[in-house]
Amino acid sequence: MPPLKDPQRLRHYRQALRCWNCTGYVVYHPLAHDWIRSNLGVTQRAFSELMW
């Protein structure tokens, strides 16, 4: 899918994802998940949002 360039459409798209409680497409290996939590002190979801 090409990037959305229309700001209004992008806003609606993101709002729909928030309503569906979509956490994204990032899937971590359990070892990576444990490392992120213990070394960075953030949750998997917070780390994924920072990368987005």
N, CA, C and O of each residue as an XYZ file, in Angstrom:
208
protein
N       0.846     -1.168      0.000
C       0.000      0.000      0.000
C       0.893      1.232      0.000
O       1.809      1.315      0.818
N       0.660      2.180     -0.879
C       1.480      3.397     -0.893
C       1.183      4.245      0.343
O       0.110      4.133      0.935
N       2.127      5.083      0.726
C       1.900      5.948      1.889
C       0.694      6.861      1.658
O       0.455      7.324      0.543
N      -0.050      7.108      2.716
C      -1.184      8.026      2.627
C      -0.661      9.455      2.667
O       0.066      9.827      3.589
N      -1.021     10.244      1.689
C      -0.536     11.625      1.622
C      -1.581     12.629      2.071
O      -1.247     13.751      2.453
N      -2.828     12.235      2.027
C      -3.906     13.124      2.445
C      -3.976     13.135      3.973
O      -4.281     12.101      4.568
N      -3.703     14.272      4.631
C      -3.673     14.308      6.099
C      -4.996     13.898      6.742
O      -5.004     13.249      7.788
N      -6.101     14.270      6.127
C      -7.401     13.909      6.700
C      -7.619     12.402      6.629
O      -8.104     11.799      7.587
N      -7.268     11.801      5.517
C      -7.438     10.349      5.377
C      -6.513      9.604      6.338
O      -6.911      8.608      6.943
N      -5.276     10.090      6.477
C      -4.321      9.477      7.400
C      -4.839      9.573      8.833
O      -4.727      8.619      9.604
N      -5.401     10.717      9.185
C      -5.950     10.896     10.537
C      -7.089      9.902     10.790
O      -7.161      9.296     11.859
N      -7.967      9.739      9.813
C      -9.073      8.788      9.964
C      -8.555      7.354     10.067
O      -9.076      6.558     10.848
N      -7.538      7.029      9.284
C      -6.957      5.689      9.309
C      -6.367      5.391     10.687
O      -6.600      4.322     11.253
N      -5.612      6.335     11.213
C      -5.000      6.135     12.537
C      -6.063      6.058     13.631
O      -5.932      5.281     14.576
N      -7.110      6.861     13.499
C      -8.188      6.814     14.483
C      -8.870      5.450     14.462
O      -9.203      4.905     15.514
N      -9.075      4.904     13.279
C      -9.683      3.577     13.175
C      -8.804      2.526     13.842
O      -9.314      1.635     14.521
N      -7.500      2.619     13.658
C      -6.593      1.669     14.300
C      -6.642      1.796     15.818
O      -6.598      0.791     16.527
N      -6.732      3.023     16.321
C      -6.842      3.210     17.774
C      -8.141      2.611     18.304
O      -8.155      2.007     19.376
N      -9.220      2.773     17.565
C     -10.509      2.233     18.010
C     -10.483      0.708     18.044
O     -11.141      0.095     18.885
N      -9.737      0.102     17.145
C      -9.664     -1.353     17.089
C      -8.600     -1.904     18.022
O      -8.404     -3.118     18.093
N      -7.911     -1.023     18.740
C      -6.833     -1.415     19.650
C      -5.762     -2.196     18.907
O      -5.254     -3.201     19.405
N      -5.428     -1.733     17.728
C      -4.390     -2.372     16.922
C      -3.026     -2.001     17.481
O      -2.736     -0.820     17.672
N      -2.195     -2.983     17.743
C      -0.882     -2.703     18.321
C       0.220     -2.675     17.284
O       1.370     -2.400     17.626
N      -0.087     -2.946     16.045
C       0.927     -2.885     15.004
C       1.327     -4.256     14.509
O       0.737     -5.271     14.879
N       2.323     -4.265     13.681
C       2.742     -5.506     13.040
C       4.041     -6.050     13.605
O       4.523     -7.083     13.141
N       4.612     -5.391     14.582
C       5.892     -5.813     15.143
C       5.663     -7.014     16.051
O       4.888     -6.946     17.004
N       6.348     -8.115     15.745
C       6.259     -9.323     16.568
C       7.673     -9.635     17.059
O       8.597     -9.800     16.263
N       7.820     -9.711     18.356
C       9.140     -9.918     18.944
C       9.346    -11.364     19.352
O       8.413    -12.052     19.765
N      10.567    -11.803     19.230
C      10.984    -13.086     19.785
C      10.976    -12.919     21.304
O      11.304    -11.839     21.795
N      10.617    -13.940     22.051
C      10.561    -13.797     23.516
C      11.870    -13.271     24.129
O      11.829    -12.499     25.087
N      13.006    -13.669     23.599
C      14.283    -13.183     24.124
C      14.415    -11.676     23.919
O      14.855    -10.962     24.820
N      14.035    -11.192     22.741
C      14.093     -9.751     22.454
C      13.109     -8.994     23.346
O      13.418     -7.912     23.845
N      11.940     -9.565     23.539
C      10.942     -8.923     24.396
C      11.466     -8.773     25.818
O      11.311     -7.715     26.429
N      12.079     -9.815     26.344
C      12.649     -9.756     27.698
C      13.767     -8.730     27.783
O      13.875     -8.012     28.777
N      14.610     -8.653     26.738
C      15.716     -7.690     26.741
C      15.191     -6.265     26.733
O      15.685     -5.420     27.480
N      14.208     -5.991     25.908
C      13.631     -4.638     25.835
C      13.061     -4.234     27.182
O      13.289     -3.121     27.655
N      12.325     -5.138     27.792
C      11.697     -4.827     29.076
C      12.743     -4.601     30.169
O      12.613     -3.662     30.954
N      13.770     -5.440     30.233
C      14.737     -5.323     31.332
C      15.775     -4.228     31.103
O      16.213     -3.604     32.069
N      16.182     -3.974     29.863
C      17.235     -2.995     29.606
C      16.721     -1.597     29.269
O      17.391     -0.606     29.559
N      15.559     -1.511     28.672
C      15.027     -0.203     28.301
C      13.907      0.254     29.225
O      13.574      1.439     29.272
N      13.331     -0.686     29.953
C      12.290     -0.336     30.911
C      10.977      0.098     30.285
O      10.204      0.824     30.910
N      10.715     -0.335     29.067
C       9.446     -0.002     28.409
C       8.745     -1.281     27.993
O       9.358     -2.346     27.918
N       7.457     -1.164     27.723
C       6.709     -2.317     27.258
C       6.957     -2.539     25.771
O       7.488     -1.672     25.076
N       6.569     -3.695     25.308
C       6.715     -4.019     23.890
C       5.910     -3.036     23.048
O       6.385     -2.571     22.013
N       4.709     -2.723     23.480
C       3.874     -1.790     22.731
C       4.492     -0.394     22.694
O       4.506      0.246     21.643
N       5.003      0.084     23.832
C       5.622      1.417     23.876
C       6.837      1.474     22.947
O       7.044      2.468     22.251
N       7.624      0.422     22.941
C       8.809      0.382     22.084
C       8.401      0.373     20.607
O       9.027      1.044     19.787
N       7.369     -0.375     20.272
C       6.887     -0.410     18.897
C       6.354      0.942     18.464
O       6.571      1.356     17.325
N       5.658      1.637     19.355
C       5.148      2.964     19.029
C       6.275      3.957     18.822
O       6.173      4.847     17.977
N       7.358      3.813     19.592
C       8.507      4.697     19.403
C       9.158      4.478     18.038
O       9.637      5.425     17.414
N       9.172      3.233     17.580
C       9.766      2.958     16.261
C       8.877      3.470     15.135
O       9.366      3.770     14.046
N       7.560      3.573     15.392
C       6.643      4.019     14.369
C       6.727      5.495     14.256
O       6.026      6.092     13.439
